[in-house]
């Protein structure tokens, strides 16, 4: 019984660490995409809109951005270990190995790209590619350049609203 309980505890801890790695707590920023979508539809949404938004949420929010956040943690693990508020992240805290985090990142991003290519008429795929490219630029370059880091990060947030509008079929006005 103790063995089963310990195994369950380790499994739960692993899932919690993965959730923290992909920054599940940041998924609320997908509300920007939903706002853009609703704005384009005149805030009159039907059941089919819920399915489209849900699909986009899983692909862009969970898979693509989960992979982006995991990659960012892989790249910054040595710096995060020195930061009092970031040293509790899964890699510097020793809850996930860098190789596991990198594999998780790649699986999520490739999965997001594949799902986005299948799920819609190409809109989600172009959005996924754009988000990945902007965030790769941010992770490997822009975050180290004052003001460019803010501009790059801000661009991805503005694009969430614009992509929501585009995914809904464009603005009514």
N, C-alpha and C positions, 0 to 999 in steps of 0.2 A: 504494500500500500504506500509506503514512504517513497519507494522508487517511482511509482506512478505519479505521485504528487510532485516529486522533484522534477520529473520529466515535463509535467504540465507547467510547472513554474518556469522552467527554462524556455519552453515554447512560447508562453505568454510574454516573457521578457524579450525574446527575439522579435516577436511581432511588434511590441512596443518600440523597440530600437529601430526597426524598419520604418514604422510610422513616423518616428522622430527624424530619421534620416531623410525621408521624402517630404518632411515638413508638412505633415497632414494638417497641422494647425493653420497653415497659410492658405488652405483651400478656399477660405472665405473671399479671397481676392477674385475668385471667379465670378463674384457678384457683379463685377465690372462688365464682364461679357454678357451676363444675363440682362443687366440694365441696357446695354446697347441693343440687344436682341428685342427686348420689350419696347424700347423707344422706337425702333424701326417698325414695330407692329402696332404702334399707337396704344401700347399697354393693353391690347386686347389679344390674349393668348388662349389658344385652345389646347386640347389634349395632344395633338400632333406636335405642337410647339414644345410641350413638356418632354416628349420623347427626343426631339432634336437637341434640346438644351441638355438633357441627361446624357445623350451620346457624346456631345461636345465636352461636357464636364469630365466624363471618364477619360476621354482621349487626351484632351488638352490639359485639364486640371490635374488628374491623377497620374496618368502615364507620362506625358511629355514633361510637365513641370516637376513631377516627382523625380524623374530622371535627371533633370537639370539641377534640382536642389541636391541630389545625391552626389552628382559630379562636382558641384561647388564645394561640398564638404570633403570630398576626396582631395581636391586641389588645395584647400585651405586647412587641412587637418593640423599641420605643424603650427600654423598661426593661431588656430582655434585653441590649441592646447595652452597657449600663453595668455589667452583672454579669459578673465574671470567669468564672464557670462556665457562664453561659447565652449569652455572646456568640458562642459557636461554633455555636449553633443556626442552621438554614438561612437565616432571614430576616436577622437582624443580621449574619451572616457574608457576606451577599450571594450565597448560592448559590440562593436562590429569591426572587422578587419578592413583595411583599405581595399584589399583585393575583392572582398565580398561587396563592399559599397560600390566599387567600380563596376563590377558585374551587374549589380542591381541597377545602376544608372544606365548602362548600355541596354540591358533587357527592356527597361521601361521606355527609353527613348525610341528604340527600334520597334518595340511593340506599338507605341503611340503612332509612329510613322506608318507602320503597316495597317493598323486599324483605321487611321485617318484616310489612307488611300482607298480602303474598302468601303468606308461608312458614308461617304457623300460624293458629290459631283466634283471633287477635287478641292473644294474650299477648305475643308479641314486639313487636308494635306499641306496646302500652301501656308496655312496658318501655323501648323506644327513646325514646318521647316523654318519659317520666319522666326518663331519663338526660339527654336534651338540655335539658329545662327546668331541672333542678337545676344542670347545668353552665353554662347561660347565666346563671343567677342568680349562680353562683360567679364566672364570668369577668368579668361587668360590675358586680358589686356586692359580694358577700360576701367576696371575697379581700382587699378593702381594709378590712375591719372585723375587728379583733382578736377572736379566739375564734369568731366566726361563720364565718370561713374554715375553721377546723379542723372545726367542726360540719358544715358543708356538704360538705366533702371527705370526712369520715368517713361521712356518710350514704350517699354513693354506694357506698362499699365495703361497708357493711352490706346495702344493697339488692342487691348482686350475689349474696350468699348467699341472701337471701330470694327473689329472683327465680329463682334456680336451683331452689329448693324448689318455687316456684309452677309453673315450667315443667315440672317432673317430675310435676306433678299434685297436689302438696301433701305434707305430712309424713305419715309412717306412724303417728306417735304424737300 
